Amino acid sequence: MVEAGHDEPQDHNDGGAGCARGRGLDPDRNGAGRHEQDHRLRVFRLAEFGGHPLLIVNTASLCGFTPQYAGLQELWTEFHGRGLTIIGVPSNDFGGQEPGGATEIAETAQHQYGVTFPIAAKAVVKGPDAHPFYKWAAEARPKDVPRWNFHKYLIGRDGYIADVFPESVEPRDTRVKTAIARALADS
């Protein structure tokens, strides 16, 4: 389960519970670095999204699936006002397709695809060095781990993984939209 109450990193092994919302994707404390066309990537503390569905997507700028940024932006436009947060997590894990730094990643996401949803700092999403969120997700759903860029985890309001979509499922797909609507409706 993704816990919403942790604000500080959890260094103990709690089965991943504190990792996803507590340690995962940490925000800067003063709010600077918010994703507002500033070319800086954020580190998020997932606790700031407690009680709201999250769609977490590992991204890459040089991938055949990179045009999915446009579909993710459409989801953001359609569902953000109802409580959905989308977080792009750049990763160089698959085919070395995210070799750039923050400026290059922002150039692709913001300027080429018009992305306004938050983009996290680049992270490892697979293997023993994976970010704590991805370790937690792999333990929770071992058959549904990222196998390529643009793998999507939908986290429900309750902090559990509500659904998983591989890279081959477009953000605009009815299955994705239906799962998001269901997660938003759950209370």
Sequence and secondary structure as in RCSB ss.txt:
>XXXX:A:sequence
MVEAGHDEPQDHNDGGAGCARGRGLDPDRNGAGRHEQDHRLRVFRLAEFGGHPLLIVNTASLCGFTPQYAGLQEL
WTEFHGRGLTIIGVPSNDFGGQEPGGATEIAETAQHQYGVTFPIAAKAVVKGPDAHPFYKWAAEARPKDVPRWNF
HKYLIGRDGYIADVFPESVEPRDTRVKTAIARALADS
>XXXX:A:secstr
   S   S   S  TTHHIIIIITT   TTSTT SSSSS  B   GGGGTTS EEEEEE TTSTTTTHHHHHHHH
HHHHGGGT EEEEEE  TTTT   S HHHHHIIIIIIT   S BB     SSTT  HHHHHHHHH GGG  SSTT
 EEEE TTSSEEEEE TTS TTSHHHHHHHHHHHH  
